[in-house]
């Protein structure tokens, strides 16, 4: 029986996650892998918003900040376990996305980009200025998740880095599975119709406002989960997680790998997570080379790395 493209994609992702540690010389690489998975989760959400629905967001790191700080503050002020705090962060992010999404998504083009940018800046400013609660620029400590100790109790002994590699990989694989299934569903076809033309989609019965809002809320949930995982993994968080530069970084990862492709966006997130580590030996030239690589990809691979390479391989075959 021939595998569908989405099942093949998930199997390839699973194989990479399982086999990559065989080449890791130290636990440090487990942490880099976990960071790539966290970024990949947020970027997968942006694929749904940008790649499927054709809506731009330059402030999505704001939702990551909400998820991260909920994990830091809810255990202190509400007495919640960090895992429940992570769930609460996704609910809060989804609720805020639903409230602001209606008016924001009526805008188009750069107006929409500026509006989402304003949201991200607002969240970042609140986190930086509410010093008694958030700790301001100094950040806040995040409580221990506690699952590693529970696994050790039942006989599964992982180091801290190995645990976070496996734990974040589960979230990335789950997020990729949801996004891939959405792509092939009736809702996914409606979203892609929006991407091509909102007017044409509306004429064939697509509820444009509802589908745009649904994509925005779902992508906010992905971003919130990525922020929560980052906070729990680092055990410390600062307002930078909600900053403008983080939002731009996430959008760049999405476009670099291929905004309309789930594996492409994950590849873009992985590449931009790993490249700075690989270029550290070049010191002063690190950012110049990184920028040059990004420019060349955008010039010669305008649809992103994975879609362009995939077409090239199919053409050669």
GIVEN-V798271 format. One record per pair of residues at least 24 apart in sequence whose ideal C-beta (glycine too) atoms are under 10 Angstrom apart, sorted by the first residue. I is the first residue (numbers start at 0). J is the second residue. Records with the same first field share a line. If there is no record, write none. Layout:
I=J  J
This chain:
3=179  183
4=179  182  183  262  309
5=175  176  178  179  180  181  182  183  261  262
6=176  179
7=262
8=175  176  179  260  261  262  265  305
9=172  175  176  179  180  261  262
11=262
12=39  168  171  172  175  176  179  261  262  265
13=168  172  175
15=168  265  269
16=164  165  167  168  169  171  172
17=165  168
19=164  168
20=161  164  165
23=160  161  164
25=160
26=158  159  160  161  164
27=160  276
28=160  164  273  276
29=157  158  159  160  161  162  163  164  165
30=159  160  161  163  164  232  233
31=160  164  269  272  273  275  276  277
32=160  161  163  164  165  167  168  269  272  273
33=160  161  162  163  164  165  166  167  168  171  228  229  232  272
34=163  164  167  228  229  232  233  268  269  272  273  276
35=164  167  168  171  252  265  266  268  269  270  271  272  273  276
36=163  164  165  166  167  168  169  170  171  172  174  225  228  232  265  268  269  272
37=63  163  167  170  171  224  225  226  227  228  229  230  231  232  233  268  272
38=63  167  171  225  229  245  248  249  252  264  265  267  268  269  271  272
39=167  168  170  171  172  174  175  221  225  252  256  261  262  264  265  266  267  268  269  272
40=167  168  170  171  172  173  174  175  221  222  224  225  226  228  229  265  268
41=66  171  174  218  221  222  223  224  225  226  228  229  245  246  248  249  252  253  264  268
42=171  174  218  221  222  225  248  249  250  251  252  253  254  255  256  258  261  263  264  265  266  267  268  269  271
43=170  171  173  174  175  176  177  178  179  218  221  222  225  253  261  262  264  265  268
44=174  177  178  214  215  217  218  219  220  221  222  223  224  225  249  253  264
45=218  221  222  246  249  250  252  253  254  258  264  268
46=174  175  178  179  181  182  218  221  253  256  257  258  259  260  261  262  263  264  265  267
47=174  177  178  181  182  187  190  213  214  215  216  217  218  220  221  261  264
48=104  115  190  211  214  215  216  217  218  219  221  222  253  258
49=194  214  218  250  253  254  258  259  264
50=178  182  190  191  194  214  253  254  257  258  259  260  261  263  264  303
51=178  181  182  186  187  188  189  190  191  192  193  194  210  214  217  218  258  259  261
52=104  187  189  190  191  192  193  194  197  207  210  211  212  213  214  215  217  218
53=107  190  191  192  193  194  195  196  197  200  211  214  258  259
54=100  103  104  106  107  111  112  115  190  193  194  197  211  212  214  215  218
55=106  107  108  109  110  111  112  113  114  115  116  250
56=96  103  104  111  112  114  115  116  118  119  215  218  219  222  246  249  250  253
57=109  111  112  113  114  115  116  117  118  119  120  243  246  247  249  250
58=99  103  112  113  114  115  116  117  118  119  120  121  122  123  222  241  243  245  246  247  250
59=96  115  116  118  119  215  218  219  221  222  223  225  226  241  245  246  247  249  250  253
60=118  119  120  122  123  222  225  226  239  240  241  242  243  244  245  246  247  248  249  250
61=92  95  96  99  115  116  117  118  119  120  121  122  123  125  126  219  222  223  226  240  241  242  243  245  246
62=88  89  91  92  93  95  96  118  119  122  215  216  218  219  220  221  222  223  224  225  226  241  246
63=88  92  119  122  219  221  222  223  224  225  226  227  228  229  230  236  240  241  242  245  246  249
64=88  92  119  122  123  125  126  133  222  223  226  230  236  237  238  239  240  241  242  245  246
65=89  91  92  94  95  96  122  125  126  219  222  223  226  227  240  241
66=91  92  219  220  221  222  223  224  225  226  227  228  229  230  231  236  240  241
67=126  138  139  141  223  225  226  227  228  229  230  231  233  236  237  238  239  240  241
68=122  125  126  129  132  133  134  138  139  141  226  227  230  236  237  238  240  241
69=223  226  227  230
70=139  141  142  144  223  226  227  228  229  230  231  236
71=132  133  134  138  139  140  141  142  227  230  231  234  235  236
72=132  133  134  139  141  236
73=142
74=141  142  143
75=132  139  140  141  142
76=132
79=142
80=142  144  145
81=141  142  143  144  145  146  227  230  231
82=144  145  146  227  231
84=141  142  144  227  230  231
85=144  170  223  224  226  227  228  230  231
86=223  224  227
87=223  227
88=220  223  224  226  227  230
89=219  220  221  222  223  224  226  227
90=220  223
91=219  223
92=216  218  219  220  221  222  223  224  226  227
93=215  216  217  219  220  223
94=216  219
95=122  216  219  223
96=212  213  214  215  216  217  218  219  220  222  223
97=212  213  215  216  219
98=216
99=212  215  219
100=208  211  212  213  214  215  216  218  219
101=208  209  211  212  215
103=211  212  215
104=207  208  210  211  212  214  215
105=208  211
107=197
112=250
115=215  246
116=243  246  247
118=241  246
119=241  242  243  245  246  247
120=241  242  243  246
121=241
122=238  240  241  242
123=238  239  240  241  242  243  244  245  246
124=238  241
125=238  241
126=236  237  238  239  240  241  242
127=237  238  239  241  242
128=238
129=238
133=236  237  238
134=235  236  237  238
135=237  238
136=237  238  239
137=235  237  238
138=230  233  235  236  237  238  239  240
139=230  235  236  237  238
140=230  233  234  235  236
141=227  229  230  231  232  233  234  235  236
142=230  231  234
143=231  234
144=227  228  230  231  232  234
145=231
146=231
159=232  234
160=232
162=232
163=228  231  232  233
164=232
166=228  231  232
167=224  225  228  229  231  232
170=221  224  225  227  228
171=224  225  228  265  268
173=224
174=220  221  224  225  261  265
175=261  262  264  265
176=261
177=217  220  221  261
178=217  218  221  261  264  265
179=261  262
181=213  214  217  261
182=259  260  261
186=210  213  214  217
187=214
189=213  214
190=214  217
191=259
194=258  259
222=246  249
225=249  268
248=272
251=293  297
253=303
254=293  296  297  301  302  303
255=292  293  296  297  300  303  304  305
256=296  300  303  304  305  306
257=300  302  303  304  305  306  307  308  309
258=302  303  306
259=302  303  305  306
260=302  303  304  305  306  309
261=305
262=304  305  306  309
263=302  303  304  305  306  307  308  309
264=303  304  305
265=305
266=303  304  305  308
267=293  296  303  304  305
270=296  304
